[in-house]
Amino acid sequence: MGSGDNALNLIRLVLAVLVIVSHAFPVGGYGPDPAIGGLGLGSFAVGGFFAISGYLITQSRFRSDLKSYSIRRALRILPGYWACLFFTAVIASGLAGLVRGGWSAIEAAKFIGWNAVMVKAGGSDIGSTLAGLPYSGAWNGSLWTLRFEVLCYIVVGVALLVSFVRQQRAVFPAAFAGATAGSLAVHAADIGGIPADLALLVPFFLAGATIHAYADKIPCNNAMAFAACGALLVVLAVGQGKSLSALPVAYLLLWLGLVIPKPLAALCKTDDFSYGTYLYAFPMQQWLVIGGAAQFGPTAFIVFSILATAPFAVLSWFLVERPANNLFRPRRRPLYATAAASNNALSSNTAG
């Protein structure tokens, strides 16, 4: 895959909007998340996030020593996350408590405390502020993926301390194959909980990392994109979207990152609103339900959700995320002399 400007920030924003669409159904009380071939719309969108992260985070680690890498990753994810926790626990649920009752400062503090260290980063209700709503179990049901994102950051950071991993890029497809086999086994046995979460997310992350490892060998052209699309359709047709769609989805998203016209890519070239959109959409959707917006049907509810979330995503970027990113700007340079580091396909505008 050749180098050049990319539209990955724009693609991640689209994926975040797809998460809004997927959550609108259970939160609004319209039924389950739309799915095809065993892959829900929300799972596809979150998997896409992890595929892009797999590429960019592996790239970042090859370019940085462990200290710089760790600082940058922490500054990228934690300040925005912590700000959203405070907003969710104190403002969103606190206002709901004024309207509906059931808010507790102790419950809000427990929500912030447990989630701040990602021990329970899946969101939960706060007091009884959501009682009677269609989705009453979580004020921010999007947060559950972030502990797995951080786990992937840690594994990549530590793994590349090992010279064998740095020098043998075959480690990446081997890990991806193992994760895919594990995913097939977990889903075949209908195991839930953390194993199911890992079985969904890890193959997507490793698919992106594998493409990075072989970026100098993998062509970026329409023929390969059509092949990836065909493979994805076959996987969905046989009902194995959760376990076998990671690699074609990763390729298609990274290919799109290069072929989307530059004027469109420029819309999000320097400003990345995808993370804030992902963080704030769920509590805003819960508030829309409290306000009665769900009665207008799913299409209107989705539009209201996007419009309600957009200002918070913009504020999150300009007031929290971008200032945090600017706190640490090391000089970027290849740290390890590998194909993955020296000849990669894409570079992130905001460091992933």
N, C-alpha and C positions, 0 to 999 in steps of 0.2 A: 504494500500500500504506500503510495507516494505521500510526501509531506506537503504542507500548505495550510492556508487559513481554514478554519473549520466552523461549523455551525452547532457545535455540541451544546453550547449554552441554550440556544434556541430549542434544540431537541429535548433537553432536560426540562425546559419550561413546558413544552407540549406534554411530556410524560407526567409532569406534576398536575397539569390540567386533566389528563386522563384519570389520575388518581381521584381528583374531585368528582369526575363523572361516575367512577365506580363506587365511591362512598355515598353518593347521592341516593342510591337505591336503598341500602339498609338504613341509613340515617333518616331518610325521608319517609321510610315505611312503605316503599314501593316493591320490596322483594329483594332477592339476592343480587349480588354483583353479576352483571352480564358475563357470560363465559362461552368459549368455544373450544372444543377439543380438549377439555380438561384444564384449560388455562383461562382463569378469570381476567377481566380487563385490568383490575387492580394488580394482580400478580404479574401480568405482562408489563405494566408500567413500572412497577417496583423492580422487576427483573431487568428491565431496560436501564434503570438507574444503576443497578449493580454491574451490569455489563460495561457501561461507560466508565464507571469507577474502577473496575478491574483493569481496564486499559490505562487510564490516567494515573491511578495510584501506583501501579507498577512502574510506569514511566517516571513518576515523581521520585520514587525510591531509588531507581537506577541513577538519577541525577543528583541525589543528595546523600549526605551522611545521615546516620540514624538520628542524631540530635536535631539537625535542621528539618528533616522529614517529620519527626514527631511534633516539633513545635508548630510547623505549618499545618499539619493535619488537625492538631488540637484547636488552633485558632480558627480554622475553617469551619469546624462543626460545633464546638462547644459554646461559644458566646451566643450565637443565634439560638441554639437549643435551650440554653438556660434562660434567655430572655423570654422565649416562648413558654417555658414552664411557668415563669412568674405570671405572664399574661393569662395563661389558662387557669391557674389556681386562684389568683387574686382578682383579676379583672373579669374574665369571662364567666367563671363559676360564681364569683362574688356578686356580680350584677344579677345573675340568675337567682342567687339566693335572696336578693332583695325583692325579686318579682315572684318567685315561687316558694321561697323558704328552703330550709334544709342545708344551708351553707354553714360550715364549721371551720374556724381558723386552724384548729388542730388537724382536721382532715386535709386542708389546703397545704399546711406545712408538711404533713406526711407525704402528700403527692409530690411536692417539690423535692423533699429530701431523698426519697427512694429513687425517683426518676433522675435526679441530678447526677447521681453516680451510675446511672443506667443499670441498677440492680433490678429495677422493675420498669424498664423503659418500654412500656406497652400502653401507657395511659390507663386511667381508671376513673371511676366516678369519684366525686368529691361530695361527701355527705349524701343527701338525698336530692340534690339539685336537679338530677335528670330523671327522677322517678316519673313513670308514666309515659316517657318518650319512647318512640319506636326502637331507638338504640340507646338504652339507658345505662350501659355498662362502662362507657368510656367518654371522657371529655376530649381526649385527643388520641383517637385510635390509630393515627399515623406513626406515632413515635416508636412502635415496636421494632421497626426495621433498623433503627439507628444503632442499637447495641451490636447488631450483627455487622453493620458497616464498620464500626469501630474495631470489632474483632478482626475483620479482614485487614484493616489498616495495621493492626498489631502483628498479625501473622506475616504479612508481606515485609513489614519493617524488620522483624527478627529473622525471617527466613533468608533474607538477602545479606545477612551477616556471614552466612555459610558460603565459602568459596565455591563449593560444588554446585549450589543452587545458582550462584551468579554466573558460573561458566558453562553449565549444561542447561541450555534452554529447553531441552526435552523434559525437564522436570515439570514445566507448566502444563503441557498436554497430558502428561501422566497423571498429574494431580486432577486435572479436569475430568479425565476418564474415570478416575476413582470416585470423584464426587458425583458424577453422572450415574455410575453403577449404584452408589449408595442411595441416590435419589430414587432410582427405580425400585430399589428394595424397600425403602421407607414408604413410598406411596403404594406399592403393591400390598404391603402389610397393613396399610391404613393406619399408620402410627401418627399420632398428632403431637402437639406441643412443640418444644424446642427442636426435636429431630426433624419434624415436618418443616419448620421454618428454615433450618439449615439446608434441608434437602431442596428447598425451592431457591434460596438465594445464593448459596455458595457456587453451584454450577455456572450461574450467570456471571458472577465475579471472575471466576477462573476462566471462563470463555473469553472475556475481555483481556485478561492477563495473558492468555495463550496467543491471542492475535497480536498483542504487543511483542511477545517474545519472537514471533515469526513475521514481524512487520516488513522485513526486507525480502521476504519470500512470497507473501500473500499479495496477489494482484488486486488492485482496486479498479474494477471495471464493471460495465453493465452485465456482462455475461455471468460473472461471479455473483452479482446481486440477484439476477434471475434464478441462478442455481440455489442460492440461499433461500429465496422466496419459495421456490418449489419444495425444498427440503422442509421448510416451515409448514407449508400446506399439508405435506404428507404426514408430518408429526401430529398436526392437529387432527387430521382425518382419522388417525388410529387412536386418538384419545390420549396421547402422551405429551401434551403440551407442557405440563409442569416439569417433566424430567428431561425432555429431549429438545426443547426449543431454544435453549440458551445460546448455542453456537450460531445458528442462523440469525437469531435476533441480534446478537452482538455484532455480527458482520454487517447486517443491514443498517443498523443504527450508525456504526462508524463510517460506512459507505455514504449514508445520507449526510453525515457530518462534513464530507468533502464535496459532495455534488450539489447540495443546496446552493442556489445562487448567492453570491456575495452580498447583494443588497439586503436579502432576507437575513443572512447570517449577521450582518452588521447591526441588526436591531438589538441583539444581545451580546455584542462582541466584548464590551467592557463591563457591562452590568449583568449580573446573574441573579434573576429573581426566582429561580426554580426552587431553591431551598426554602425561602420564605413562604412561597406558595404551598409547598409541601407541609411546612410546619403549622401554618395558621388556618388552613382550609377546614380541617375537621371541627375545631371549636366554633368557627364561624358558621358552619353548617348546623351544628347543634343549636346555635342561637337563632338561626333562621327558622328552625323547627319550633322553637319556643315562641317565636314571633308569629307563627302561623303561615309561613311561606310555603310549607309543604302542601297546602291545600290546592295550590295552583297547578300541581302536576309535576312530573319529573323534569320535563324540558325547561319549564320556567324555574324550577328549583335549582337546576344546574346553572342556568344563567345567573340567577341571584347569588349563587355560591361563588362563582368566578368573580363577579363584580364586588362582592363583599370582601373577598380574600385579597384582591389586587392591592388595595392601599396598604395593607399590613405587610405584604411581600415587599413592596417598594420601601417602606419604612425600615423593615428588617435589614434590607441590603444597605441602605444609605446610612442608617444610624448605628447598626451593630456589626453586620458581617463585613462590609468593606473596611471600616475603621479597624476591626480586629485583624483582617488580613494584612493591612498596612503596618501593623506593629512589627512585623518580621519579614524582611525582604532580603534573603541571602542571595548572593550571586549564583545564578544557575549554571551548572557545568556538569558534564558527564563524570560520574564518580567511578563507574565500572566500565571497562572496555568490553562490551558485549554487543551483539547484533541488536538486541533490544534497546540498548542505550544509544547506539551510534546511528541507527537507521530506522527510526520509527515513523509511523504514519501520520500521527496527529499530535498537536500540542495544545494544551488547554489554555484558554484565555484567562482563566481564574484559578488555575492549579487544581481543578477537579473538585 
